Amino acid sequence: RKVLDIEPDIILSIYYRKIFPQKLINIPKFGCINIHPSKLPNYRGPVPTAWAIENGEEEFGITIHYMDCSIDTGDILVQKVYPIFDDETGYELYTRAMKLGSELLNNNYDAIVSGKIVARPQVGEGSYYGKKTGKYTIDWKKSVSEIRNLIRVHAKPFNPAETILFNRYFLINNAERYDLPEKPLQGGGIIVRILPENQLVVSCADGYLKITD
């Protein structure tokens, strides 16, 4: 009712986690527009930047699209692709995506509301990823890339990855691949070397990770 009284020309949804009902979508004459931090139709859902890092993607997108009653399925107005940096954490990519989304909207807003940009339907089946849990306990039997990506996703100021080594509880905020070509694999979760500054080298399914933080 409040929105009806305001009679807005346009409604913008920016990192809003709820689905708009059709009666709300019908109100503004220029439509309801959403900024979504993925290259739609891929990575629909609430935390696409985190899933992109976890899945080892090298790039992600920002999509500005009209909203419908489903989740991130509306027609696309503007879309741009950006690289994911190798050491970028989930928090860093999340905040960078917000900045890039704001810039993309500012650069295209006039063209959108004036009708110079024609929306296009999403093509292909796409993909949807749901919410993520707040904690991650490392399974050292997984690959180096899988573990490292999940450490990046959960790094500070989120909840860093958890593990037990030497019968001690660790929170791991950063790790990097470490090559030991002369040493056969030891099985998941074995400390194979202690480097200066007490940096641990731990075995994974297919290699080693050096815990740097």
ZADO-1210 file (C-alpha; in nm, 4 decimals, padded with zeros to 6 digits):
<atoms>
<atom x="00.0000" y="00.0000" z="00.0000" code="ARG" pos="1"/>
<atom x="00.2818" y="00.2413" z="00.0830" code="LYS" pos="2"/>
<atom x="00.4459" y="00.1767" z="-00.2528" code="VAL" pos="3"/>
<atom x="00.1142" y="00.2333" z="-00.4313" code="LEU" pos="4"/>
<atom x="00.0782" y="00.5686" z="-00.2547" code="ASP" pos="5"/>
<atom x="00.4276" y="00.6731" z="-00.3603" code="ILE" pos="6"/>
<atom x="00.3646" y="00.5727" z="-00.7250" code="GLU" pos="7"/>
<atom x="00.7347" y="00.5235" z="-00.8091" code="PRO" pos="8"/>
<atom x="00.8498" y="00.5398" z="-01.1699" code="ASP" pos="9"/>
<atom x="01.1102" y="00.2718" z="-01.1049" code="ILE" pos="10"/>
<atom x="01.2098" y="00.0326" z="-00.8264" code="ILE" pos="11"/>
<atom x="01.5700" y="-00.0810" z="-00.7847" code="LEU" pos="12"/>
<atom x="01.6608" y="-00.4029" z="-00.6052" code="SER" pos="13"/>
<atom x="02.0238" y="-00.4079" z="-00.4952" code="ILE" pos="14"/>
<atom x="02.1426" y="-00.7059" z="-00.2885" code="TYR" pos="15"/>
<atom x="01.7882" y="-00.7613" z="-00.1639" code="TYR" pos="16"/>
<atom x="01.7256" y="-01.1216" z="-00.0585" code="ARG" pos="17"/>
<atom x="01.3470" y="-01.1530" z="-00.0983" code="LYS" pos="18"/>
<atom x="01.1300" y="-01.2222" z="-00.4018" code="ILE" pos="19"/>
<atom x="00.9033" y="-00.9387" z="-00.5180" code="PHE" pos="20"/>
<atom x="00.5364" y="-01.0362" z="-00.5633" code="PRO" pos="21"/>
<atom x="00.3829" y="-00.9659" z="-00.9031" code="GLN" pos="22"/>
<atom x="00.1562" y="-00.6908" z="-00.7635" code="LYS" pos="23"/>
<atom x="00.4679" y="-00.4987" z="-00.6592" code="LEU" pos="24"/>
<atom x="00.6462" y="-00.5602" z="-00.9891" code="ILE" pos="25"/>
<atom x="00.3442" y="-00.4191" z="-01.1755" code="ASN" pos="26"/>
<atom x="00.3531" y="-00.0787" z="-01.0019" code="ILE" pos="27"/>
<atom x="00.6443" y="00.1228" z="-01.1544" code="PRO" pos="28"/>
<atom x="00.6083" y="00.2280" z="-01.5181" code="LYS" pos="29"/>
<atom x="00.9787" y="00.1697" z="-01.5845" code="PHE" pos="30"/>
<atom x="00.9691" y="-00.1654" z="-01.4072" code="GLY" pos="31"/>
<atom x="01.1603" y="-00.3248" z="-01.1223" code="CYS" pos="32"/>
<atom x="01.5297" y="-00.3564" z="-01.1944" code="ILE" pos="33"/>
<atom x="01.7781" y="-00.5806" z="-01.0143" code="ASN" pos="34"/>
<atom x="02.1585" y="-00.5762" z="-00.9999" code="ILE" pos="35"/>
<atom x="02.2892" y="-00.9321" z="-00.9793" code="HIS" pos="36"/>
<atom x="02.6619" y="-01.0145" z="-00.9410" code="PRO" pos="37"/>
<atom x="02.6903" y="-01.2953" z="-01.1942" code="SER" pos="38"/>
<atom x="02.6752" y="-01.3487" z="-01.5679" code="LYS" pos="39"/>
<atom x="02.3125" y="-01.4582" z="-01.5913" code="LEU" pos="40"/>
<atom x="02.1638" y="-01.7072" z="-01.6591" code="PRO" pos="41"/>
<atom x="02.4517" y="-01.8697" z="-01.4690" code="ASN" pos="42"/>
<atom x="02.4821" y="-01.8434" z="-01.0916" code="TYR" pos="43"/>
<atom x="02.1323" y="-01.7330" z="-01.0060" code="ARG" pos="44"/>
<atom x="02.0720" y="-01.7152" z="-00.6335" code="GLY" pos="45"/>
<atom x="02.1815" y="-01.5302" z="-00.3192" code="PRO" pos="46"/>
<atom x="02.5646" y="-01.5556" z="-00.3065" code="VAL" pos="47"/>
<atom x="02.6953" y="-01.6023" z="-00.6626" code="PRO" pos="48"/>
<atom x="03.0379" y="-01.4487" z="-00.6001" code="THR" pos="49"/>
<atom x="03.1144" y="-01.7013" z="-00.3250" code="ALA" pos="50"/>
<atom x="03.0060" y="-01.9928" z="-00.5428" code="TRP" pos="51"/>
<atom x="03.2137" y="-01.8618" z="-00.8346" code="ALA" pos="52"/>
<atom x="03.5295" y="-01.8679" z="-00.6200" code="ILE" pos="53"/>
<atom x="03.4468" y="-02.2101" z="-00.4760" code="GLU" pos="54"/>
<atom x="03.3982" y="-02.3514" z="-00.8254" code="ASN" pos="55"/>
<atom x="03.7305" y="-02.2116" z="-00.9460" code="GLY" pos="56"/>
<atom x="03.5856" y="-01.9628" z="-01.1932" code="GLU" pos="57"/>
<atom x="03.8306" y="-01.7134" z="-01.3420" code="GLU" pos="58"/>
<atom x="03.5670" y="-01.4509" z="-01.4156" code="GLU" pos="59"/>
<atom x="03.2266" y="-01.3335" z="-01.2966" code="PHE" pos="60"/>
<atom x="02.9699" y="-01.0910" z="-01.4276" code="GLY" pos="61"/>
<atom x="02.7411" y="-00.8081" z="-01.3289" code="ILE" pos="62"/>
<atom x="02.3925" y="-00.8236" z="-01.4766" code="THR" pos="63"/>
<atom x="02.1266" y="-00.5531" z="-01.4640" code="ILE" pos="64"/>
<atom x="01.7911" y="-00.7084" z="-01.5456" code="HIS" pos="65"/>
<atom x="01.4178" y="-00.6653" z="-01.5139" code="TYR" pos="66"/>
<atom x="01.2613" y="-00.8570" z="-01.2287" code="MET" pos="67"/>
<atom x="00.9881" y="-01.1167" z="-01.2512" code="ASP" pos="68"/>
<atom x="00.8360" y="-01.3467" z="-00.9895" code="CYS" pos="69"/>
<atom x="01.1151" y="-01.6018" z="-01.0113" code="SER" pos="70"/>
<atom x="01.4773" y="-01.5767" z="-00.8946" code="ILE" pos="71"/>
<atom x="01.7075" y="-01.3796" z="-01.1276" code="ASP" pos="72"/>
<atom x="01.5316" y="-01.4939" z="-01.4447" code="THR" pos="73"/>
<atom x="01.4107" y="-01.1606" z="-01.5892" code="GLY" pos="74"/>
<atom x="01.5161" y="-01.0065" z="-01.9208" code="ASP" pos="75"/>
<atom x="01.8702" y="-00.8658" z="-01.9319" code="ILE" pos="76"/>
<atom x="01.9366" y="-00.4943" z="-01.9826" code="LEU" pos="77"/>
<atom x="02.3125" y="-00.4680" z="-01.9312" code="VAL" pos="78"/>
<atom x="02.5797" y="-00.7263" z="-01.8651" code="GLN" pos="79"/>
<atom x="02.9549" y="-00.7025" z="-01.8186" code="LYS" pos="80"/>
<atom x="03.2219" y="-00.9596" z="-01.7332" code="VAL" pos="81"/>
<atom x="03.5163" y="-00.9037" z="-01.4962" code="TYR" pos="82"/>
<atom x="03.8140" y="-01.1192" z="-01.3876" code="PRO" pos="83"/>
<atom x="03.8347" y="-01.2895" z="-01.0498" code="ILE" pos="84"/>
<atom x="04.1814" y="-01.2314" z="-00.9053" code="PHE" pos="85"/>
<atom x="04.3764" y="-01.5391" z="-00.7982" code="ASP" pos="86"/>
<atom x="04.4067" y="-01.4427" z="-00.4303" code="ASP" pos="87"/>
<atom x="04.0725" y="-01.2621" z="-00.4018" code="GLU" pos="88"/>
<atom x="03.8645" y="-01.3659" z="-00.1023" code="THR" pos="89"/>
<atom x="03.4896" y="-01.4063" z="-00.0846" code="GLY" pos="90"/>
<atom x="03.4555" y="-01.0790" z="00.1042" code="TYR" pos="91"/>
<atom x="03.6800" y="-00.8898" z="-00.1376" code="GLU" pos="92"/>
<atom x="03.4916" y="-01.0101" z="-00.4442" code="LEU" pos="93"/>
<atom x="03.1565" y="-00.9443" z="-00.2770" code="TYR" pos="94"/>
<atom x="03.2466" y="-00.5825" z="-00.1998" code="THR" pos="95"/>
<atom x="03.4117" y="-00.5264" z="-00.5391" code="ARG" pos="96"/>
<atom x="03.0993" y="-00.6580" z="-00.7096" code="ALA" pos="97"/>
<atom x="02.8890" y="-00.4009" z="-00.5235" code="MET" pos="98"/>
<atom x="03.1139" y="-00.1194" z="-00.6449" code="LYS" pos="99"/>
<atom x="03.1176" y="-00.2492" z="-01.0026" code="LEU" pos="100"/>
<atom x="02.7394" y="-00.2927" z="-00.9990" code="GLY" pos="101"/>
<atom x="02.6941" y="00.0665" z="-00.8844" code="SER" pos="102"/>
<atom x="02.9230" y="00.1914" z="-01.1605" code="GLU" pos="103"/>
<atom x="02.7447" y="-00.0156" z="-01.4241" code="LEU" pos="104"/>
<atom x="02.4058" y="00.1187" z="-01.3156" code="LEU" pos="105"/>
<atom x="02.5274" y="00.4796" z="-01.3076" code="ASN" pos="106"/>
<atom x="02.6739" y="00.4462" z="-01.6558" code="ASN" pos="107"/>
<atom x="02.3560" y="00.2980" z="-01.8051" code="ASN" pos="108"/>
<atom x="02.0686" y="00.4381" z="-01.5992" code="TYR" pos="109"/>
<atom x="01.9684" y="00.7174" z="-01.8393" code="ASP" pos="110"/>
<atom x="01.9748" y="00.4818" z="-02.1362" code="ALA" pos="111"/>
<atom x="01.7615" y="00.2278" z="-01.9472" code="ILE" pos="112"/>
<atom x="01.4852" y="00.4676" z="-01.8424" code="VAL" pos="113"/>
<atom x="01.4829" y="00.6419" z="-02.1826" code="SER" pos="114"/>
<atom x="01.4306" y="00.3116" z="-02.3607" code="GLY" pos="115"/>
<atom x="01.7579" y="00.3255" z="-02.5535" code="LYS" pos="116"/>
<atom x="01.8559" y="-00.0128" z="-02.4126" code="ILE" pos="117"/>
<atom x="01.6272" y="-00.2948" z="-02.5224" code="VAL" pos="118"/>
<atom x="01.6041" y="-00.5860" z="-02.2801" code="ALA" pos="119"/>
<atom x="01.6776" y="-00.9355" z="-02.4089" code="ARG" pos="120"/>
<atom x="01.5576" y="-01.2696" z="-02.2705" code="PRO" pos="121"/>
<atom x="01.8022" y="-01.4926" z="-02.0889" code="GLN" pos="122"/>
<atom x="01.9233" y="-01.7734" z="-02.3126" code="VAL" pos="123"/>
<atom x="01.9959" y="-02.1248" z="-02.1919" code="GLY" pos="124"/>
<atom x="01.9042" y="-02.3254" z="-01.8854" code="GLU" pos="125"/>
<atom x="02.1548" y="-02.1491" z="-01.6617" code="GLY" pos="126"/>
<atom x="02.2265" y="-02.2527" z="-01.3034" code="SER" pos="127"/>
<atom x="02.1083" y="-02.1764" z="-00.9523" code="TYR" pos="128"/>
<atom x="02.3110" y="-02.1880" z="-00.6291" code="TYR" pos="129"/>
<atom x="02.1560" y="-02.1477" z="-00.2866" code="GLY" pos="130"/>
<atom x="02.2727" y="-02.0075" z="00.0449" code="LYS" pos="131"/>
<atom x="02.6046" y="-02.1029" z="00.2009" code="LYS" pos="132"/>
<atom x="02.6669" y="-02.2128" z="00.5578" code="THR" pos="133"/>
<atom x="02.8659" y="-01.9867" z="00.7862" code="GLY" pos="134"/>
<atom x="03.1338" y="-02.2440" z="00.8727" code="LYS" pos="135"/>
<atom x="03.3701" y="-02.4575" z="00.6685" code="TYR" pos="136"/>
<atom x="03.5646" y="-02.7484" z="00.8172" code="THR" pos="137"/>
<atom x="03.8481" y="-02.8537" z="00.5901" code="ILE" pos="138"/>
<atom x="03.8402" y="-03.2026" z="00.4425" code="ASP" pos="139"/>
<atom x="04.2078" y="-03.2599" z="00.3619" code="TRP" pos="140"/>
<atom x="04.1162" y="-03.5551" z="00.1381" code="LYS" pos="141"/>
<atom x="03.9956" y="-03.3081" z="-00.1242" code="LYS" pos="142"/>
<atom x="04.2169" y="-03.1448" z="-00.3865" code="SER" pos="143"/>
<atom x="04.4466" y="-02.8488" z="-00.3281" code="VAL" pos="144"/>
<atom x="04.2348" y="-02.6222" z="-00.5475" code="SER" pos="145"/>
<atom x="03.9070" y="-02.7220" z="-00.3780" code="GLU" pos="146"/>
<atom x="04.0422" y="-02.6563" z="-00.0295" code="ILE" pos="147"/>
<atom x="04.2192" y="-02.3340" z="-00.1223" code="ARG" pos="148"/>
<atom x="03.9103" y="-02.1946" z="-00.2942" code="ASN" pos="149"/>
<atom x="03.6946" y="-02.2665" z="00.0098" code="LEU" pos="150"/>
<atom x="03.9520" y="-02.1052" z="00.2384" code="ILE" pos="151"/>
<atom x="03.9285" y="-01.7945" z="00.0164" code="ARG" pos="152"/>
<atom x="03.5481" y="-01.7976" z="00.0300" code="VAL" pos="153"/>
<atom x="03.5380" y="-01.8044" z="00.4112" code="HIS" pos="154"/>
<atom x="03.8387" y="-01.5823" z="00.4875" code="ALA" pos="155"/>
<atom x="03.8161" y="-01.2874" z="00.7275" code="LYS" pos="156"/>
<atom x="03.6054" y="-01.0926" z="00.8019" code="PRO" pos="157"/>
<atom x="03.3834" y="-01.3981" z="00.7476" code="PHE" pos="158"/>
<atom x="03.4351" y="-01.7205" z="00.9485" code="ASN" pos="159"/>
<atom x="03.7777" y="-01.8614" z="00.8500" code="PRO" pos="160"/>
<atom x="03.8136" y="-02.2287" z="00.7624" code="ALA" pos="161"/>
<atom x="03.8469" y="-02.4661" z="01.0572" code="GLU" pos="162"/>
<atom x="04.0674" y="-02.7706" z="01.1065" code="THR" pos="163"/>
<atom x="04.2515" y="-02.9751" z="01.3684" code="ILE" pos="164"/>
<atom x="04.6264" y="-03.0341" z="01.3248" code="LEU" pos="165"/>
<atom x="04.8673" y="-03.1604" z="01.5932" code="PHE" pos="166"/>
<atom x="04.5558" y="-03.2030" z="01.8092" code="ASN" pos="167"/>
<atom x="04.5124" y="-02.8263" z="01.7998" code="ARG" pos="168"/>
<atom x="04.2232" y="-02.6245" z="01.6648" code="TYR" pos="169"/>
<atom x="04.3196" y="-02.3896" z="01.3794" code="PHE" pos="170"/>
<atom x="04.1404" y="-02.1117" z="01.1959" code="LEU" pos="171"/>
<atom x="04.2977" y="-02.0781" z="00.8520" code="ILE" pos="172"/>
<atom x="04.2603" y="-01.7480" z="00.6729" code="ASN" pos="173"/>
<atom x="04.4986" y="-01.7980" z="00.3806" code="ASN" pos="174"/>
<atom x="04.6873" y="-02.0804" z="00.2113" code="ALA" pos="175"/>
<atom x="04.8732" y="-02.1307" z="-00.1131" code="GLU" pos="176"/>
<atom x="04.9832" y="-02.4239" z="-00.3251" code="ARG" pos="177"/>
<atom x="05.3246" y="-02.5605" z="-00.2308" code="TYR" pos="178"/>
<atom x="05.5293" y="-02.7859" z="-00.4586" code="ASP" pos="179"/>
<atom x="05.7180" y="-03.0822" z="-00.3185" code="LEU" pos="180"/>
<atom x="05.7935" y="-03.2844" z="-00.6331" code="PRO" pos="181"/>
<atom x="06.0483" y="-03.5050" z="-00.4539" code="GLU" pos="182"/>
<atom x="05.8065" y="-03.6136" z="-00.1810" code="LYS" pos="183"/>
<atom x="05.5321" y="-03.8731" z="-00.2398" code="PRO" pos="184"/>
<atom x="05.1829" y="-03.7852" z="-00.1247" code="LEU" pos="185"/>
<atom x="05.1237" y="-03.8649" z="00.2401" code="GLN" pos="186"/>
<atom x="04.7441" y="-03.8773" z="00.2626" code="GLY" pos="187"/>
<atom x="04.5084" y="-03.5990" z="00.3605" code="GLY" pos="188"/>
<atom x="04.5854" y="-03.3778" z="00.6593" code="GLY" pos="189"/>
<atom x="04.9490" y="-03.4803" z="00.7222" code="ILE" pos="190"/>
<atom x="05.1930" y="-03.2033" z="00.8162" code="ILE" pos="191"/>
<atom x="05.4970" y="-03.2727" z="00.5972" code="VAL" pos="192"/>
<atom x="05.7063" y="-02.9643" z="00.6627" code="ARG" pos="193"/>
<atom x="05.7329" y="-02.6712" z="00.9007" code="ILE" pos="194"/>
<atom x="05.8744" y="-02.3598" z="00.7360" code="LEU" pos="195"/>
<atom x="06.0134" y="-02.0403" z="00.8935" code="PRO" pos="196"/>
<atom x="05.7599" y="-01.8386" z="01.0921" code="GLU" pos="197"/>
<atom x="05.5857" y="-02.1697" z="01.1738" code="ASN" pos="198"/>
<atom x="05.4153" y="-02.1958" z="00.8367" code="GLN" pos="199"/>
<atom x="05.2807" y="-02.5484" z="00.8000" code="LEU" pos="200"/>
<atom x="05.2807" y="-02.7494" z="00.4779" code="VAL" pos="201"/>
<atom x="04.9877" y="-02.9922" z="00.4780" code="VAL" pos="202"/>
<atom x="04.9136" y="-03.2744" z="00.2357" code="SER" pos="203"/>
<atom x="04.5903" y="-03.2860" z="00.0365" code="CYS" pos="204"/>
<atom x="04.4538" y="-03.5406" z="-00.2107" code="ALA" pos="205"/>
<atom x="04.6705" y="-03.4255" z="-00.5007" code="ASP" pos="206"/>
<atom x="04.9412" y="-03.2023" z="-00.3536" code="GLY" pos="207"/>
<atom x="05.0296" y="-02.9671" z="-00.0714" code="TYR" pos="208"/>
<atom x="04.9080" y="-02.6427" z="00.0799" code="LEU" pos="209"/>
<atom x="05.1219" y="-02.3973" z="00.2730" code="LYS" pos="210"/>
<atom x="04.9239" y="-02.2288" z="00.5490" code="ILE" pos="211"/>
<atom x="05.0308" y="-01.8646" z="00.5422" code="THR" pos="212"/>
<atom x="04.7784" y="-01.7158" z="00.7861" code="ASP" pos="213"/>
</atoms>
